[in-house]
Amino acid sequence: MIELFSYQSYSDAVLENSLSRYSGRVGEAFPVPVTISPIETDSFWAVGYPVKDGFRLEVTTGALGRIQAVWETALALSDTLPPEQQIALIGHPDHAVETSFSWLLQHELNHHAIGHFTYLDGMGLAEGNSPYGLGVVQHTGKRKKPKPHGLSERELAEVHMCLELQTDHDAIDIVLGAYSSENWLLFRYYATCILIVMFIIEAEERRLDEPLRHHPLAATRLFQLIGHLVELPTIPAIKRAYEEKLDHLPAEYLPTADELVAYRSEVVAPVMAASQIIAEACGIAEAWDDVGSAEDMFADIDAITLDQADSPSDFNTKGAKQWAELKSINTDLLKSLGW
Ligand SMILES: [Zn+2]
């Protein structure tokens, strides 16, 4: 296990990078000072909570250890596959570990940036089985606070799943950045690094086997990630048409059909393929069955973008169905968060 002393400087450095990634993409500095406290234990968990003068993260040495171990297994599995099915890294495997770890931090930062802790009346949020509990947690004080907004345990777990998808959404946008045809390899690499953390959390949910789940299925988080990747090349065109106050999207603003087809096969398809390797590396190969075929997943993404589908029965894959189940709670939540 990494020494606690070096873990502190490692996590401080990754946090600093995550904060500058945040400000570079959002266009303003993170609103409050952030500190990170390393916790020495083999368990995987991370907790974020507001403090008087900012935002504090507690992340275990086991979280980094688990990311390292899953990456190692994933790359060993990948090596046994034909070259075109392997995970393509950029640089040293340690950089992949760091990128996955920084995703975990970026995810926590965005819980704060979206306003989740204000909504939760100052309570904390946990990934994994923290000593404070699962999902929405009371991190300090001996007396148990009532649940925010008078929600029951079950309602709060559902709300937490929506908060997870919201922060994933924003953190994905920050980590991937804007579309450019020169960045295909980067998009593919970052998305793969993100999946490592999502599937580790899925493995934790399955291992704990609690009556209530606190994180959406990895298949649902993957569905949102793939949806983002699919949309990515069209976003600059949509923005441009919006800025020019056009009531339609001129075809010449979009990448060519050839570019979009090549992008799907060189970026989106390899990320789907990597998700199967990663599920296996996390010891939950069966979780990948929830993902469904690439054909079904693309049909579900098209159903949203082309037909505005939003009810679970409109979709084929488990991930899209759960996304749709959570959508109405999520819409109300975003309104109460002021978005
Ligand atoms: Zn979270």
Residues whose N, C-alpha, C, O or C-beta is under 5 A from the ligand:
A	BS01	ZN	E164
